[in-house]
Amino acid sequence: MPVMEVEGYYVGQRGWIDVLDRAGNRKRWVEGEIETENKVLIIKRIRVTYHLKIPETSRETVERVHGVHHQSCPVYMSLHKAIDISTDLRIEAE
């Protein structure tokens, strides 16, 4: 499948989604790994990378929140027992 854009989401054949804001800046990158079990495609891993442009004074707070946000995330809590989900944080100073 070629890369397609649907309302700011860019979807590619390896199962990635690139989420952009209205200005075209990347906000998060989501990549999934799919394997075959008994001839059925199964999502095994999801990796999310958040791209944030923040003031340096907010870095500590953002890193702390990133470290615990999964505990309150409905998607993570619904899927983490079946799918390995990891997140990474890329911070750029404003």
Secondary structure, 3 states (H helix, E strand, C coil): CCCEEECCEEECCCCEEEEECCCCCEEEEEEEEEEEECCEEEEEEEEEEEEEEECHHHHHHHHHHHHHHHHHCHHHHHHCCCCEEEEEEEEEEC
